[in-house]
């Protein structure tokens, strides 16, 4: 994809760009490769329209390597998606994107991060645990396409220091 659209931010050697309509056709093949129950075009477009949504793409040069976002619900950063393109996995990109989402979430008033992850997704659960998340519960049959349970995980963020704001 040529020049990313929107306000850009660089961190960890990646360029982060807010999701725009033009990105959706580029995301969909990655989404379908990554999930048994992928988001639809309409779901991504809804993230653009949703005022509570903060959704970003991570580029390494011109290559889209990861994407994800959250909804800010009062002071909760609720992760809605965190995806690393399958051919770019196991390089620390998931942790980098999560760090970016946490920092951005804290900038906009979040104090706690919550997410659901497939019970069978041990790689993601390990990533989140290493990042300070605690498993707090199970949502039975959360994933409709497979009937799989979700593990609910939470992380309480340290107080934000405005002098070290993420840019």
Helices and strands as residue ranges (DSSP letters): E 8-11, E 14-18, G 21-23, H 24-34, H 41-49, E 53-60, E 63-73, E 76-84, G 86-88, H 93-107, E 112-118, H 122-130, E 134-143, E 148-156, G 162-164
